[in-house]
Every structure is written in structure tokens, then in C-alpha cells.
Amino acid sequence: MLNNKLLPKCLYQDAGFGYSAKGYILPCCWVEDVVTNEFKIFYQEKFKLSNVEDVEKEILNSKEWSDFYKILIETPEKAPIICYKQCSIDSKNDKYEIMKE
């Protein structure tokens, strides 16, 4: 059971996005190194940057991305473990300063 409060930097800070070497935009840089079912949604051919004209409309506002962010906000206990590892209050990652409220 995860008992750390999740404070996703992708939602609560202007941390920017991650980019994969294969041409995809990702919610954060830590996603590229994680090959799990939770992140396969970001590696669909329709989300490959070379296939997109409007990143915001076609990727960032897509159902898949919205559903991912909805999990982080509404049911954080279902969030991928990497999110807790990198973005919990108790995270050892201090690359970004986070609010600890």
C-alpha cells in the first residue's frame, strides 16, 4: 500500500514534458525509462510527433492523456509506481521544489 501523498510535478509545477528518442512527447522524463502497461498509451502511432500537426489538440487534450491525468487527480492510488517514486512528498528526488502541504 502506498502511503505517500502524490504531488505530480506534471500537474502541479511547470516541469515541462519528457520526449522519447522514438519521437513521442511524454508527461515527464521518467516515463521514457519505464516500459509498463500504464505508459503504453503514450506510445501510440497517432501520438508520434511526426504524425501530429497540433500537439495540444491531438496529444495533450486526447482522451488517453486526460484519463491519465484524471487518475493522478481522482484516484492517485491507481497511479503508476514511478509517479510515487518521483513525485511523492517523501520522494528522494529534489530536482524540482514541491509544495509539501
C-alpha positions in Angstrom: 0.0 0.0 0.0 1.3 3.4 -1.0 1.1 5.9 1.9 3.0 8.8 0.4 1.0 11.8 -0.8 1.3 12.1 -4.5 2.2 15.6 -5.9 2.7 15.0 -9.6 5.2 17.5 -11.0 3.4 17.2 -14.4 0.3 18.7 -12.8 1.4 21.0 -10.0 4.6 22.5 -11.5 5.7 23.8 -14.8 8.1 20.9 -15.1 7.7 20.5 -18.8 7.3 17.3 -20.7 9.6 14.4 -21.5 10.5 13.4 -25.0 11.4 9.9 -26.1 14.2 9.1 -28.6 11.5 7.4 -30.7 9.6 10.7 -31.3 6.9 10.8 -28.6 6.0 13.5 -26.1 5.6 12.1 -22.5 4.1 13.5 -19.3 7.6 13.6 -17.8 11.2 12.4 -18.4 10.9 9.5 -16.1 8.3 7.8 -18.3 10.7 7.0 -21.1 12.7 4.6 -19.0 9.6 2.7 -17.8 8.1 0.1 -20.0 4.8 -0.8 -18.4 1.2 -1.1 -19.5 0.4 2.2 -17.8 2.6 4.1 -20.2 1.9 2.2 -23.5 -0.9 4.7 -24.1 1.7 7.4 -24.8 3.5 5.3 -27.5 0.6 5.0 -29.9 1.4 5.8 -33.6 -1.2 8.5 -33.6 0.8 10.3 -30.8 4.2 10.2 -32.6 5.2 13.8 -33.1 6.0 13.3 -36.8 2.3 12.2 -37.3 0.8 15.2 -35.4 0.0 18.7 -36.6 -1.3 20.2 -33.4 0.3 18.8 -30.2 -2.1 20.3 -27.8 -5.2 19.3 -29.7 -4.1 15.8 -30.9 -2.0 14.7 -27.9 -2.3 16.8 -24.8 -6.1 17.0 -25.0 -6.6 13.4 -26.1 -8.8 11.0 -24.1 -5.7 8.9 -23.2 -3.8 11.9 -21.7 -6.9 13.2 -20.0 -7.6 9.8 -18.5 -4.0 9.5 -17.2 -4.2 12.9 -15.5 -7.6 12.0 -14.1 -6.1 9.0 -12.4 -3.4 11.2 -10.8 -6.0 13.6 -9.5 -9.0 11.5 -8.6 -7.6 8.0 -7.9 -3.9 8.5 -7.1 -3.7 5.1 -5.5 -4.0 3.7 -9.1 -1.1 5.9 -10.3 2.0 4.1 -11.7 4.6 3.4 -9.1 7.1 5.6 -10.9 4.8 8.5 -10.1 5.1 7.8 -6.4 8.8 7.2 -6.7 9.5 10.5 -8.3 6.6 12.7 -7.2 5.5 11.8 -3.7 6.1 14.1 -0.7 8.7 11.5 0.6 10.4 11.3 -2.8 14.2 11.5 -2.7 14.0 13.3 -6.0 14.6 17.0 -5.3 15.2 18.1 -8.9 12.1 20.3 -8.6 10.9 22.1 -5.5 7.5 20.9 -4.4 4.9 22.2 -2.0 4.6 19.9 1.0 1.2 20.8 2.2 
